[in-house]
Amino acid sequence: MCATAAGGVVAYRTVADGTGERAVTVDEASRLALSRLNLYQAGPVTVTLTAAEGGGVDVRVEGVVDYRTRRGVGRYRVTGASGPLDHGLVVWDAGGLGLAPEPAGTDGPAWQQAERVPRQGWSPRTYTADPLDAGLQLLVQLGADRPDNPLLLAQSGARWLGTDRLDGRIHDRFAGPRAQGAAPDGGRSPLTYWVDADATLRRVTMRMPGLGTPTTVEFAGHDDVAKLPEAPWLTG
């Protein structure tokens, strides 16, 4: 699953197998394989990303992603042990991200505010290895215009880890398939997926070296009014 994304996290540490997990069944592999296509078709999708940067600093991004264009826009908040540290707008795509202050005297969702920021108002850069960048890069890659191959998912080490109730629905929790060369035999993927009975992807977490708290992405379904702006895309 998420072959592109999995390839992008080859360097991240894998997690040792725990107890109570098992290989995925045919039905589970099929739902896991279909979840990326369902996410793609649901776009624009409301998303929330939380990442621990280390040293007590956390970043939260709330926004939308359009998987047909592989573009996202959101509002970010940085907090530390003593309180808020920074905030603003962020746009991102497959090539990188751009940051900008929120326009003064404006309100509304991030995608509307981003339309009011001129091109020169964005500070673009390519992705780095920090948790926020890794999370944004993963997030924009998760949707796919076709399902994965369930047989290959099972053969590549996808594992069933348990079930959790999220927003009143039961979701199976899966360790993702291992990217080739990313984990030794018996190692677990750094990516964990929460998928319901309808093959809807609700949550993804990614563990990174040196951090006890994984980067987490939450999906809240289709946003039928969001329109991603064209102007900020200086990151490619």
N, C-alpha and C positions, 0 to 999 in steps of 0.2 A: 504494500500500500504506500501511496505517496512516494513513488520511486524518486522523483526529483527532490522532494523534501528530505527523504531518507539519505540521499546522496549528499545533501547539504549539511548533515549532522554526523558525518562519518567520524569526525574528530571528537565527538562528545563521548563521555564515559558511559558505559552501559551499567545496568543495575543487576546485581546477582539475583538469580531465581529465588523466589520465596516458596512458601508452602501453599497448597490449596489451588494452585493453578494447573492448567492442562492444555493440551493441544486444542485448537478450535475444531468444532464440528463443521460439516458441510454447510449447514444453514448459517452458522455464525460467520464462516468465511465468506459466504455469499452476501450477507448483510454488510460486513466490513468492506467488501469489494465495491458494493453499490453506494456506500455512504458518500464517497467523494463526488460522484455524479449527482446525487441528490443535493449536495451542497452547492455545486455549480449551478444547477437549475433553479435553486432558491434565491439566487442573487438578484439585487443587492441584499446582502445579509448583514443584520446587526451583530456586531462583535464587541467583546470586551477582552482585553489582554492585560494581564498583570505579570510583572517581572521583578524579581529581586536583583538589585544591582550589586549587593554586598555592602557591608558596613552600615546596615540598617536603612539603606536607601531603597525605596520601592517606586516603581513606575506603573501607572495605570493608563491605558488607552481605551477610549470608548468611541466607536465609530461604525463605519459600514465598509464592506468589501464587495466589489463587483468582480466575479470570477471570469466573466467573459472578456474583460479588459485587463484582468489581474492588477487592479488598482484599488487602493484603500485610502480613506480619509478619516481622521478622527481628532479628538481632543485629548491631550495628554496631561497628566498631573504627576509631579515628582514630590515625594514626601520623604522625610528623614525622621530620626528619633525625636527631633525638636519641633517637627511640624512641616508645613508646606515649604518646598524649596523652589519649584519652578512650575510653569504651566504654559500651554500654548496649543498650536495646531500642528498636526503631522500628516503628511501625505506620503504614500509609499507605493512602489510597484516592484517588478521583478529585479530592477537594477539598483535600487537604493531608496533613500527617503529624503524628505525635505521638511524643515521645521520653520515655523513662523509664529510671531506673537498673535494673539487673538485681536482682531480689529477693535479699537476703542468704540464704545457706545453702541455695540451691536449685540444681538442675542440670537438664539436659535441653534439648530443642530450644527455640527462641525462642517458638514458639507456645504451649508449655506454660507457660513462664515468664510470658508476657504475660497468661495467665489469672489469675495471682496478683497482678497489679498492679491496685489499685483505680482507679476512674475519676479520682479527684482526684490520682492518682500520675502521670498523663500530662501532658506539656506540649505542647498542640496548637498548630499554626500553619498558615497557608496556605503555598503554595509560593512560593519566591523564585527568582531566576535563577541561583543557584549550581549547580555541577555535580551535587552529590548530589541536590538537589531536582529538577533537570531529569531526572536519570536515573530517579528513583523515579516521577516523573510519566509519563515515557515508558513505563517498565516496566509500569505498571498498565493502560496503554492498548493494549499490543501484541496481546493476544488479542482475537478477534472471533467472534461467533456465526454468521458467514457468511463465505464466501470473498470476496476482493476480485475486481474485474473484471480479468481478465488483459489484455484489450485496452487498457483505460484505463491499467494499469500500464506497458505498453510505450509508449503514446503520451505518458505523463507523464515519460519520461526514465529509467526503470529500466535499469540497465546491468549486463552481466556483466563482472566484474573479474578472475576467475581461480578456481582451486580450492585448497583447503587440506585436509589430513588432520587431523581432530579426533577424539580418542578412537578411532582406528583406522578411521574412516569418511571418505569423500571428501565434502566440502561445497563447493558452488558459492558464491562470494562475489559479492554483488550490491550495487551502489549503488541505494538506494531511489528511488522516483519523487520528483520535485520537487513540493513544495506550490506552488500557484499564487502567483506573485509572490515566491517564496522564492529563486529563483536565476535569473540571466540565462541567455540561450541559451548552451548549451555548458557551463554550470556543473553541478557534481555535487551531489547531495543530501548533507547532513551525516550521513545514516544509512547504515550498511552492514550487510547481513544475510548470515548463513551458513546455507544451506539444503541438506539432503541429498537423495538421490534419492527418498525417501519423503515429501518436503515437510515434514520436521521442522525447525523453527527451532532452531538450536543456540546462536547468538551474534548479538548486535546491538551495534554501536558507534556512538557519536554524538560528532562533533567540535564543539567549542565555541570561541568567539572567545578568542584570547589564550592558549590552552592547547595544547601540543604533544601531550599524551597524551589520547586520547579516553576518554570514559566508556564502560565496557564492561559488558554484561549477558550472563551465561552461563546457559543452561537445562540442567538435568540430569534432566529427565523427571518423571513423575508421582510424587507422594508419597502412598502409600496409607494413611498413618496420620495425616497432619496434619489438624488441625481449627482453623480460625481462630477466635479468641475474638470475642465480641460486644462485650464491655464497653469496649474502648479507643476506639471509634469516635467521637471528638469533633472530627474534622477537617473534616467536611462543612459 
